[in-house]
């Protein structure tokens, strides 16, 4: 279980301050993952946009202690426009402004630490009046609430974030991650993907949800294998949905995997209906293209 922490001065600096001119570092991992490390700085949204246009990425992996909030919101809109999943791996971290990137994912996998505290101005003109500072702060707060509504994330996340002073930090617990919907798909994306998956099985969305719920109960013994797209859990679930014996479901998944998985396509793309649903191998997958210059 994650727990709340109160930061020392060192941790505060790591979480909240980005050195002038410092920018996030973006990398690539096969088959379709962007890895972002470091503080978020103005201009990073342009770098990210340029990178994302070079090929069909599927996931953004985060190792970031935050940075510029306005830039984070811009990157978040790009993430959502490209239907990217966002992951904080076991050894990863997503703090401060980075939380808005996690919120943007159509699927969110916060296995590592997700950390929140109130955003603040890293540099502010001391000549500004109290009214001017208040106006700037309220403009930022309005932008955060508007953004979370656009991402279909409960605005209670903003309430929690704004309640924690900048010199403190809070690591979201598992119940809190669930409360802010960080443990599930974005609702509108879920509706679209469920409709596509149901079409693969040639059933309605409602029927797929019903069968999937039953399958999850029947396949609890294979829970440890849940995230292996070719493992026993997936075979059990598909076997339950299609009323197939486990051995036959595993055989079809194995054939599908040999045809598709090495190329990096996901479970409900090319050839799934032919091979897994109908048991007819031999279709031609649509492989991911190469990175474009």
N, C-alpha and C positions, 0 to 999 in steps of 0.2 A: 504494500500500500504506500502511495506517495504521501508526503507529510509537508506541513507548513514549515518554512524556515525564515529566520530573520537574518539579513545579510550583514556581514562585516563591511567596513568601508571598502575593502578590496573587491568583494563580490559586487557591491553597488557599482563601482567603476566599470567592472566587466559587463554588467547587465545594461547599463544605461548610457554610457558615454562612448561615442565613436570619434576617434581622433580626426581632426580636419583633413579632408581629402581621402580618408580611408574608405575603401569600397569592398563590397562582398566579393568573394571569389566563387566563380561558377565552374563546375567541372561536369564530366559526363561519364556514366558507367553503363556498359552494355547490359541489357539491350536498349532500354529506353528511359533511363533515369538521369535527371539533372541533380547534381549535388551542390548545395549552396553552403558556403562557410564564411563566417565573419560577420562584421557589423553591416547593417543596411545603410547606405548613404545615397544622397541625391545623385541621380544619374544611373543607379543600378537598374531601374526599370527599363532603361533603353538597352542596356547590356542584356538583360533577361529577355526582352522582346526580340532582339536580334538572334539570340541563341535559340529561342523557341521556334523561330521561323525556319530553322535549318533542317528540321526533321520532325517526325511524329513522336514526341516524347509522351510518356504516360504518367510519370511520377516525379515529384520534387522532394528531395531528401534534405532535411534541415539540420544544420549545426550553426546556429546563430543566437547571439545574446541580444539581438534587437538592433536599435539604431533609429533612423529617421522615420517617424510615423507616417507622414504624408507619402513618402516613397514606398513604404510597406503597403499602404492602401492601393497605390498604383500597380504594384506587382501583384497584389491580390486580385485585382480585376483581370489582369492578364491570365493568371492561373485559372480563374473561373471561365474565362472566354475559351480556353483551350481544354476544358474538362480534365484538368490534371488532378491526380490524387496527391496528397501531401503526407509525408512520413517523417516522424521523429524517431530514428532508430534507437535501439537499446543504449548505445553509447552516445547518442545525440542529445541535443538540447535546443529549446526554442523559448527564448525569453523576451519579455517586454514587447517591442513592436513586432517581433517575429510571430507573435500569437495571431496576428491578423493574416499572415500567410497560411498558417494552419487552418484558420477559419475558412479560407477561400477554397480549400480542397473539396472536390466532389466526393472523395473518400478521404478519411483522415485516420492515420495510424500513429497516435502519439504514445509510442512505447517508452521513449526516453522522457526527460523532464520537460514539462510545459510550465512556464513561469510567468506570472503576471505582476504588475505594479502600475501605479498611475504614471502616464507619460508626462514628461516635463520638457521645458525648453533648455537645451544645453547651452544656449547663449541668448541673452536678452538685453536689449538696450536699456540701461538704467535710467535713461531720460524719459522713458515712456511713463505716462500717467497710470494710476491704478485702473482707470476706466479703459484705457487702451490695452493693458495687459489682460484685464478681465474679458474684453471683447475677443482677443486672440485665443485665450483659453477656451471660451465658450464656442468659438468657431471650430476648434479642434475637436471638442467633445461632440458637437453636432455631427461632424464628419464621421466620427467613430460609430455613433448610433446608427446613422444612415447606412454606413458600410455593412454593419452586422445584419441589419434588416435585409439588405440586398443579398447577403450570403445565406439567408435563412437560418442564421444562428441566433439563439435567444439573446436579447439585449441585456439579460441578467449578467452576461459576461462583462459588458461594459460597466454595469453597476459594481460588480466585484473588483474589476480592474481599477476603477476610479476611487475606490474606497481604501486602497492600500498606498501609503505614502511612498514617494520615490526612493526614500532611503531604506525601504524594506522590500521584501519580495515574498511571493507565495507560490509554492509548487502545487499545481492542481492535483488533487487526489483522484482516484478512480471514480468515485461518485460524482465529483465535480465535472470531470471530463464527460461523463454521461449526461449530466444536467445541461451542459452547453453543447450537446450533440456532437462531441468530438469522437465518439465511439461508433458513429454510423454514417451512412451516406447522406449527402445533401438530399432533401426530400424531392425536389423536382428532378434531379439526376436519377434518383432511385426509381421514380415513376417511369422515366424513359428507358432505363436499363432493364427494369423488370419487364416492360413491354417487349423489348428486343429478345430477352431470354425466353419469355413465354412463346414468342414466335418461333424460336429455335425448337421448342418442344411441341409446337403446334397446339397450344392450349391458351386460355385467356390469362391475363395478369392475375386475376382473382384466384383462378384455379392453381396457378403456379405458387402463389403465396400460401394457399391452403396445403398443397402437397409438400412445399418446402418446410413448413412448420411441423408437419408430421415427420418428415425425414430427419429434421434436427433432433427430434425426440428419439427416433429409432437409431440414430447413428452416434449417440453419446459415447459409446465405447471407443470410438475412433477420434475423439475430440483432439487428442495430441497431434493428429495428422491434419488438422483443419485447414491450414494454409498451404498445403501441398496440392496444387491443381491436378495432380495425377495420383494422389494418395488414396488410402482406404476410406477416409472420410468423404471425399468427393465422389468416389465410386459408390459408396453406400447411399449418399444423398441422391445421386443420379439413378441408381438402381431402384430406390424407393419411388422417385418421381415417375419413372418409366415402368414400374412393376417388373423389374429385371432381377434375377439372382445376382448376388454380390460378385460372384466369379465372372459372370458375363459382362457386368458393368465395368469391372476392372479390365477385362480383355479389350473391350471397345475403347476405353480411355487410354490403354496402352498403345493401341493402334493409332489413335488420334495424336497422342503425344509424340510418337515417332514421326508422324507426318508434319505436325505443326509446331510443337513446343520448342524445338531447337532454333526456330527462326524468330522466337520472341513474341508471337501473337498470343492473345489471351484466350481464356477458355471458351468464351462465347463468340468467337469470330469464325474464321474460315473453316469450312468442312465439318463443323460440329454436328449439324443435323444429319448429314450423309453418314458420317462414321459412327457417332455415338447414339443418336436417336434411331436412325434407320438400320444401323449395322451394315452399311455398304461402304467399304473403303474404296479409295481410288480417286477422290476429288483433288483439284489443284488449289492449294492455298494461295492467298494474296499476301506475299511476304512484305515486311517493312522495307521501305526504300533506304538507300544509303544516305548518309549525311550530305546535304547539298552545300556546295561552296558559296 
